[in-house]
Each structure stands twice: as C-alpha cells, then as structure tokens.
C-alpha cells in the first residue's frame, strides 16, 4: 500500500479503537457512578497524579524515538526493551516507597494502600513500549485496536463486578490494573517481535537526545495537567475532586482521544514527509479539519445539554459536574486541535522547541489554577479556560511556522465545522427552553441529542459538504 493508503487504513482502525474505548469507558463510568461514591473516584484521581508521573519517568520517550528512527536495528530494540523493563521495576518500587508520602500530602490515609497496589501498572506497562512502537511505525493499527478495546472491556467487567460485590474504591483500582495487564500482554503477542538477551547503551544513545527533550516536555505537561487535581484534592477534598475529575474526563479526555487517534497514525506519516514541508502542511490542514468536524459538535453539544445530561445519566448527587461541563466544553473543542500540534514538533525533530514552549505555558496554567482555587472547582476550570484561550494564537503559530503555515490557514480549515457546531448549539439551547417543564430528564436528553445531530448534519451538508464527504470517503473506503 502507498503511504496515503496506510494512513487511511490506520486512521480507521485507530478511530475504531478510540471510539470503542470511549463508549466502553462512558458506559462503565455511568454504571460505576451509580454504584460508588464521588469520594471513591476522588481517591483514584489522587492516586493517578503519582501514577502518571511514574509512567512518564519509566518511558523516557524511547517509544517515540523508535518510530522516528528510519531503520531501528534489533540491537537497538532489544536494548530499549531491557532499559524500559529496568525502569518499570524501578518505577513500581519507587511508587511503593512514596505511597505514604502521597497519602500525607493529600491528607488521605487510604491512599497508601491504593498506590501500593497500583504500582503494578507501570511495571507491566513497561514491557510493551517497544512492541507498541513497532506496531505504530508499521501501521498495524488493526491489531492495536483489537488489543486496546479488549483490554478496556476486560477492565470494565472486572470493575463493575467488584463494585456490585461491595469492593468500593478497589473496584476502580483493579479495573485499571486488569486493563493495563491485558493490553500489555496483548500488544506483545500482536507485534510478533521478541527481544534478545542483549543490551548495549551505545545502541540507545542516538535516540536519547530526541527522547530527553520529549521526556522533559512530558514531565512538565504532567505537572501542569495534574496540578489542578493536586490543589483541589488537598484544599477542597475528595468529593470536589471526584466531580472535577469526572467532568474533565467526560469533556476533555474524549477529545484528546480523538486527537490521539489521528496523532498516533500521523506521527509516522509526518515523519516520512518531514523533508517535504508543503506536503506535510497540506496533510495537517486536512487532519485539523477532520478533527474539528468530529470533535466540535461533540464538545459544544454536550456543553449545551450539560444539566440534563448529568441529571439523566449520573443522578442528582453529581449536579456540580454540569457547571464544569459548560466551561470545559468550548475548551475541549480548542484542545482537540492544539493536542495534534505536538506531532509537528516530533516529526521535524524539534522536541527542544516543544520543551521550551511547555515550560512557558506551564507556568501560566499552574498560576491560573492557584488563582481560581479561591472560587472552588468552577473557579479552577474558569481560570484554566481563560488562560488557554489567551495563549491559543501563539500555541498555533510556533509549530505551524516550522512547516511554513500561517494561523489564518488553520482558521480557514476549521472555520466551517466551528460555524456548524455553533449553529447546532444555539438551536439546541432554544429547543431546550421551548420544551414543556416537568418532562423526564432522560426524555429531554433524547430529544435534544437527536435534534442536535440532525441540525448539525443539515448545517454540515449546507456549509461544509466538501470536507465532510471527503472525510466519509476516506473512512468508508476498503478496510485493511
């Protein structure tokens, strides 16, 4: 197959993986939210602050380095495998040692036991870094989709089963561990590659400079991403953190999954185009338009029905989530586009520039969390949204300049999906006000969702037909 055919087939299976996992995660979250308390979710959210950091330290960016290298030797792959394996053991051990410190930091004694068990996650995840990278660089996304979706299903079944039997927070803990173990084992089998019992540091050195800058950015991004969880958990408590974390996962994570679905495929594609900036820039604009066409209506639509959605889906005890969804919806739409920018830095080898940008924007965002904290979780979300919008122009300008693009070209690419989504949002809000009072929230939600989908389809057919039909043609062409 040609590069375009590889990219199209990869995008389809990556989309299947992302969409399938999101559906399973949402359904599982809804069921578990009915069975567990917000404090149970908050406790796991506290643990995730440390889990994610340990996973970043464990990987050190070698996975991306393997994809970026033209022809990785088996010596390099084996050396990276054993390096990651050693780091996984060290990361799990460090997490166990730091568990009491984390519990003291959050003033939550239960966190110690939770973190000690979750230390298994980085240990098992370390063994699949090379295998996942090989599947990615070879465009074998169908295998990845099957493994990842199966892992989420297995974890969801385990979590729900334990919650029904009264295991409270431990149902969430073992859900996470089972997912990681299944995906890690499945990826190793699917790749077909087996490491040799050999290690040479000299083989790894060529990718360490590239990986070091990427790791630095990922660590900075981690502190920015989880600073809000840390501050809310410490000063506002597990209940508020549980509401905030659920809203964040519902609104931002799915859109980041969309960007990841494209980004996972486009990273190896862009790498092969790095010597042809014009071709790379044209490809990026098409991808940005595709992401906007899918992501914008989801984000604006969910923000428009936030109150009805929360009441019908999670129940009245989760009412504070609705206000957060109103704020995070438009922010999610913006981040669906900004998240994809990192692939440009990676493809052209400018991870040093990515690191510098991450340091600057990170300071601003963390400051916004601290300022917004005095107004509770709504203040934190609002301050985050304001700063993100304020720096958006430069967040686009810097990476786009690396491939000869101007921000106005990107604005034109995503303008039509934005107009269609805003039209849908305005129409849904008017319809919600016109519906008679006293209707069951589930009935109202069904009417609004179906109406919103129909309105967006009509608006897209009128204002964005060419881009959408092109996207559909790529998706529905032969599956490979």
MORAMO-V682321 format. One record per residue. N is the residue number from 1. SS is DSSP state (A for helix, B for strand, O for the rest). D_CENTER is the distance of its C-alpha to the mean C-alpha in whole Angstrom. Layout:
n->N ss->SS d_center->D_CENTER
n->N ss->SS d_center->D_CENTER
This chain:
n->1 ss->O d_center->29
n->2 ss->O d_center->29
n->3 ss->A d_center->26
n->4 ss->A d_center->25
n->5 ss->A d_center->25
n->6 ss->A d_center->23
n->7 ss->A d_center->20
n->8 ss->A d_center->21
n->9 ss->A d_center->21
n->10 ss->A d_center->18
n->11 ss->A d_center->16
n->12 ss->A d_center->18
n->13 ss->A d_center->17
n->14 ss->A d_center->13
n->15 ss->A d_center->13
n->16 ss->A d_center->15
n->17 ss->A d_center->13
n->18 ss->A d_center->10
n->19 ss->A d_center->12
n->20 ss->A d_center->14
n->21 ss->A d_center->11
n->22 ss->A d_center->10
n->23 ss->A d_center->14
n->24 ss->A d_center->15
n->25 ss->A d_center->13
n->26 ss->A d_center->14
n->27 ss->A d_center->17
n->28 ss->A d_center->17
n->29 ss->A d_center->16
n->30 ss->A d_center->19
n->31 ss->A d_center->21
n->32 ss->A d_center->21
n->33 ss->A d_center->21
n->34 ss->A d_center->24
n->35 ss->A d_center->25
n->36 ss->O d_center->24
n->37 ss->O d_center->24
n->38 ss->A d_center->22
n->39 ss->A d_center->23
n->40 ss->A d_center->22
n->41 ss->A d_center->18
n->42 ss->A d_center->19
n->43 ss->A d_center->20
n->44 ss->A d_center->17
n->45 ss->A d_center->15
n->46 ss->A d_center->18
n->47 ss->A d_center->18
n->48 ss->A d_center->14
n->49 ss->A d_center->15
n->50 ss->A d_center->17
n->51 ss->A d_center->15
n->52 ss->A d_center->12
n->53 ss->A d_center->15
n->54 ss->A d_center->17
n->55 ss->A d_center->15
n->56 ss->A d_center->14
n->57 ss->A d_center->18
n->58 ss->A d_center->19
n->59 ss->A d_center->17
n->60 ss->O d_center->18
n->61 ss->O d_center->17
n->62 ss->A d_center->19
n->63 ss->A d_center->17
n->64 ss->A d_center->16
n->65 ss->A d_center->20
n->66 ss->A d_center->21
n->67 ss->A d_center->20
n->68 ss->A d_center->21
n->69 ss->O d_center->25
n->70 ss->O d_center->27
n->71 ss->O d_center->29
n->72 ss->O d_center->27
n->73 ss->O d_center->30
n->74 ss->A d_center->31
n->75 ss->A d_center->32
n->76 ss->A d_center->29
n->77 ss->A d_center->26
n->78 ss->A d_center->28
n->79 ss->A d_center->29
n->80 ss->A d_center->25
n->81 ss->A d_center->25
n->82 ss->A d_center->27
n->83 ss->A d_center->26
n->84 ss->A d_center->22
n->85 ss->A d_center->24
n->86 ss->A d_center->26
n->87 ss->A d_center->23
n->88 ss->A d_center->22
n->89 ss->A d_center->25
n->90 ss->A d_center->26
n->91 ss->A d_center->22
n->92 ss->A d_center->23
n->93 ss->A d_center->26
n->94 ss->A d_center->25
n->95 ss->A d_center->23
n->96 ss->A d_center->26
n->97 ss->A d_center->28
n->98 ss->A d_center->26
n->99 ss->A d_center->25
n->100 ss->A d_center->29
n->101 ss->A d_center->28
n->102 ss->A d_center->24
n->103 ss->A d_center->26
n->104 ss->A d_center->29
n->105 ss->A d_center->26
n->106 ss->A d_center->25
n->107 ss->O d_center->28
n->108 ss->O d_center->27
n->109 ss->O d_center->29
n->110 ss->O d_center->27
n->111 ss->A d_center->24
n->112 ss->A d_center->26
n->113 ss->A d_center->27
n->114 ss->A d_center->23
n->115 ss->A d_center->22
n->116 ss->A d_center->25
n->117 ss->A d_center->24
n->118 ss->A d_center->20
n->119 ss->A d_center->21
n->120 ss->A d_center->21
n->121 ss->A d_center->18
n->122 ss->A d_center->18
n->123 ss->A d_center->21
n->124 ss->A d_center->20
n->125 ss->A d_center->17
n->126 ss->A d_center->19
n->127 ss->A d_center->21
n->128 ss->A d_center->19
n->129 ss->A d_center->17
n->130 ss->A d_center->20
n->131 ss->A d_center->20
n->132 ss->A d_center->17
n->133 ss->A d_center->18
n->134 ss->A d_center->21
n->135 ss->A d_center->19
n->136 ss->A d_center->17
n->137 ss->A d_center->20
n->138 ss->O d_center->22
n->139 ss->O d_center->20
n->140 ss->O d_center->20
n->141 ss->A d_center->17
n->142 ss->A d_center->19
n->143 ss->A d_center->20
n->144 ss->A d_center->16
n->145 ss->A d_center->16
n->146 ss->A d_center->18
n->147 ss->A d_center->18
n->148 ss->A d_center->14
n->149 ss->A d_center->15
n->150 ss->A d_center->18
n->151 ss->A d_center->17
n->152 ss->A d_center->15
n->153 ss->A d_center->18
n->154 ss->A d_center->20
n->155 ss->A d_center->18
n->156 ss->A d_center->18
n->157 ss->A d_center->22
n->158 ss->A d_center->22
n->159 ss->A d_center->21
n->160 ss->A d_center->23
n->161 ss->A d_center->26
n->162 ss->A d_center->26
n->163 ss->A d_center->25
n->164 ss->A d_center->28
n->165 ss->O d_center->30
n->166 ss->O d_center->30
n->167 ss->O d_center->28
n->168 ss->O d_center->26
n->169 ss->A d_center->23
n->170 ss->A d_center->24
n->171 ss->A d_center->22
n->172 ss->A d_center->19
n->173 ss->A d_center->19
n->174 ss->A d_center->21
n->175 ss->A d_center->18
n->176 ss->A d_center->16
n->177 ss->A d_center->18
n->178 ss->A d_center->19
n->179 ss->A d_center->16
n->180 ss->A d_center->16
n->181 ss->A d_center->19
n->182 ss->A d_center->19
n->183 ss->A d_center->17
n->184 ss->A d_center->18
n->185 ss->A d_center->22
n->186 ss->A d_center->21
n->187 ss->A d_center->19
n->188 ss->A d_center->22
n->189 ss->A d_center->25
n->190 ss->A d_center->23
n->191 ss->A d_center->23
n->192 ss->O d_center->27
n->193 ss->O d_center->27
n->194 ss->O d_center->29
n->195 ss->O d_center->29
n->196 ss->O d_center->33
n->197 ss->O d_center->34
n->198 ss->O d_center->34
n->199 ss->O d_center->33
n->200 ss->O d_center->34
n->201 ss->A d_center->32
n->202 ss->A d_center->33
n->203 ss->A d_center->31
n->204 ss->A d_center->28
n->205 ss->A d_center->29
n->206 ss->A d_center->29
n->207 ss->A d_center->25
n->208 ss->A d_center->25
n->209 ss->A d_center->25
n->210 ss->A d_center->22
n->211 ss->A d_center->20
n->212 ss->A d_center->22
n->213 ss->A d_center->21
n->214 ss->A d_center->17
n->215 ss->A d_center->17
n->216 ss->A d_center->19
n->217 ss->A d_center->16
n->218 ss->A d_center->13
n->219 ss->A d_center->16
n->220 ss->A d_center->16
n->221 ss->A d_center->13
n->222 ss->A d_center->12
n->223 ss->A d_center->16
n->224 ss->A d_center->14
n->225 ss->A d_center->11
n->226 ss->A d_center->13
n->227 ss->A d_center->17
n->228 ss->A d_center->16
n->229 ss->A d_center->16
n->230 ss->A d_center->19
n->231 ss->A d_center->21
n->232 ss->A d_center->21
n->233 ss->A d_center->21
n->234 ss->A d_center->24
n->235 ss->A d_center->26
n->236 ss->O d_center->25
n->237 ss->O d_center->25
n->238 ss->A d_center->23
n->239 ss->A d_center->23
n->240 ss->A d_center->22
n->241 ss->A d_center->19
n->242 ss->A d_center->18
n->243 ss->A d_center->18
n->244 ss->A d_center->16
n->245 ss->A d_center->13
n->246 ss->A d_center->14
n->247 ss->A d_center->14
n->248 ss->A d_center->11
n->249 ss->A d_center->9
n->250 ss->A d_center->11
n->251 ss->A d_center->10
n->252 ss->A d_center->7
n->253 ss->A d_center->5
n->254 ss->A d_center->6
n->255 ss->A d_center->7
n->256 ss->A d_center->4
n->257 ss->A d_center->4
n->258 ss->A d_center->8
n->259 ss->A d_center->8
n->260 ss->A d_center->6
n->261 ss->A d_center->9
n->262 ss->A d_center->12
n->263 ss->A d_center->11
n->264 ss->A d_center->11
n->265 ss->A d_center->15
n->266 ss->A d_center->16
n->267 ss->A d_center->16
n->268 ss->A d_center->19
n->269 ss->A d_center->20
n->270 ss->A d_center->20
n->271 ss->A d_center->21
n->272 ss->A d_center->24
n->273 ss->A d_center->25
n->274 ss->O d_center->25
n->275 ss->O d_center->29
n->276 ss->O d_center->29
n->277 ss->A d_center->27
n->278 ss->A d_center->28
n->279 ss->A d_center->27
n->280 ss->A d_center->23
n->281 ss->A d_center->23
n->282 ss->A d_center->24
n->283 ss->A d_center->22
n->284 ss->A d_center->19
n->285 ss->A d_center->21
n->286 ss->A d_center->21
n->287 ss->A d_center->17
n->288 ss->A d_center->16
n->289 ss->A d_center->19
n->290 ss->A d_center->17
n->291 ss->A d_center->14
n->292 ss->A d_center->16
n->293 ss->A d_center->18
n->294 ss->A d_center->15
n->295 ss->A d_center->13
n->296 ss->A d_center->16
n->297 ss->A d_center->18
n->298 ss->A d_center->15
n->299 ss->A d_center->14
n->300 ss->A d_center->18
n->301 ss->A d_center->19
n->302 ss->A d_center->17
n->303 ss->A d_center->19
n->304 ss->A d_center->22
n->305 ss->O d_center->22
n->306 ss->A d_center->21
n->307 ss->A d_center->24
n->308 ss->A d_center->25
n->309 ss->A d_center->22
n->310 ss->A d_center->21
n->311 ss->A d_center->25
n->312 ss->A d_center->25
n->313 ss->A d_center->22
n->314 ss->O d_center->22
n->315 ss->O d_center->26
n->316 ss->A d_center->27
n->317 ss->A d_center->26
n->318 ss->A d_center->23
n->319 ss->O d_center->24
n->320 ss->A d_center->23
n->321 ss->A d_center->19
n->322 ss->A d_center->21
n->323 ss->A d_center->22
n->324 ss->A d_center->18
n->325 ss->A d_center->17
n->326 ss->A d_center->19
n->327 ss->A d_center->18
n->328 ss->A d_center->14
n->329 ss->A d_center->15
n->330 ss->A d_center->16
n->331 ss->A d_center->14
n->332 ss->A d_center->11
n->333 ss->A d_center->13
n->334 ss->A d_center->14
n->335 ss->A d_center->10
n->336 ss->A d_center->9
n->337 ss->A d_center->12
n->338 ss->A d_center->12
n->339 ss->A d_center->9
n->340 ss->A d_center->11
n->341 ss->A d_center->14
n->342 ss->A d_center->13
n->343 ss->A d_center->14
n->344 ss->A d_center->17
n->345 ss->A d_center->18
n->346 ss->A d_center->17
n->347 ss->A d_center->19
n->348 ss->O d_center->22
n->349 ss->O d_center->22
n->350 ss->O d_center->22
n->351 ss->A d_center->20
n->352 ss->A d_center->22
n->353 ss->A d_center->22
n->354 ss->A d_center->18
n->355 ss->A d_center->19
n->356 ss->A d_center->22
n->357 ss->A d_center->20
n->358 ss->A d_center->17
n->359 ss->A d_center->20
n->360 ss->A d_center->22
n->361 ss->A d_center->19
n->362 ss->A d_center->18
n->363 ss->A d_center->21
n->364 ss->A d_center->21
n->365 ss->A d_center->18
n->366 ss->A d_center->19
n->367 ss->A d_center->23
n->368 ss->A d_center->21
n->369 ss->A d_center->20
n->370 ss->A d_center->24
n->371 ss->A d_center->25
n->372 ss->A d_center->24
n->373 ss->A d_center->24
n->374 ss->A d_center->28
n->375 ss->A d_center->27
n->376 ss->A d_center->25
n->377 ss->A d_center->21
n->378 ss->A d_center->22
n->379 ss->A d_center->23
n->380 ss->A d_center->20
n->381 ss->A d_center->18
n->382 ss->A d_center->20
n->383 ss->A d_center->21
n->384 ss->A d_center->17
n->385 ss->A d_center->17
n->386 ss->A d_center->21
n->387 ss->A d_center->20
n->388 ss->A d_center->17
n->389 ss->A d_center->19
n->390 ss->A d_center->22
n->391 ss->O d_center->21
n->392 ss->A d_center->19
n->393 ss->A d_center->22
n->394 ss->A d_center->22
n->395 ss->A d_center->18
n->396 ss->A d_center->19
n->397 ss->A d_center->22
n->398 ss->A d_center->22
n->399 ss->A d_center->20
n->400 ss->A d_center->22
n->401 ss->A d_center->25
n->402 ss->O d_center->24
n->403 ss->O d_center->25
n->404 ss->O d_center->27
n->405 ss->O d_center->25
n->406 ss->O d_center->26
n->407 ss->A d_center->24
n->408 ss->A d_center->26
n->409 ss->A d_center->26
n->410 ss->A d_center->22
n->411 ss->A d_center->23
n->412 ss->A d_center->25
n->413 ss->A d_center->23
n->414 ss->A d_center->20
n->415 ss->A d_center->23
n->416 ss->A d_center->25
n->417 ss->A d_center->21
n->418 ss->A d_center->21
n->419 ss->A d_center->25
n->420 ss->A d_center->24
n->421 ss->A d_center->22
n->422 ss->A d_center->24
n->423 ss->A d_center->27
n->424 ss->A d_center->25
n->425 ss->A d_center->24
n->426 ss->A d_center->28
n->427 ss->A d_center->29
n->428 ss->A d_center->27
n->429 ss->A d_center->28
n->430 ss->A d_center->32
n->431 ss->A d_center->32
n->432 ss->A d_center->30
n->433 ss->A d_center->33
n->434 ss->A d_center->36
n->435 ss->O d_center->35
n->436 ss->O d_center->38
n->437 ss->O d_center->37
n->438 ss->O d_center->37
n->439 ss->O d_center->35
n->440 ss->O d_center->33
n->441 ss->A d_center->29
n->442 ss->A d_center->28
n->443 ss->A d_center->30
n->444 ss->A d_center->29
n->445 ss->A d_center->26
n->446 ss->A d_center->27
n->447 ss->A d_center->29
n->448 ss->A d_center->27
n->449 ss->A d_center->24
n->450 ss->A d_center->26
n->451 ss->A d_center->28
n->452 ss->A d_center->25
n->453 ss->A d_center->24
n->454 ss->A d_center->27
n->455 ss->A d_center->28
n->456 ss->A d_center->25
n->457 ss->A d_center->26
n->458 ss->A d_center->29
n->459 ss->A d_center->28
n->460 ss->A d_center->26
n->461 ss->A d_center->29
n->462 ss->A d_center->31
n->463 ss->A d_center->29
n->464 ss->O d_center->27
n->465 ss->A d_center->28
n->466 ss->A d_center->28
n->467 ss->A d_center->25
n->468 ss->A d_center->24
n->469 ss->A d_center->27
n->470 ss->A d_center->26
n->471 ss->A d_center->22
n->472 ss->A d_center->23
n->473 ss->A d_center->26
n->474 ss->A d_center->23
n->475 ss->A d_center->22
n->476 ss->A d_center->25
n->477 ss->O d_center->27
n->478 ss->O d_center->27
n->479 ss->O d_center->25
n->480 ss->O d_center->25
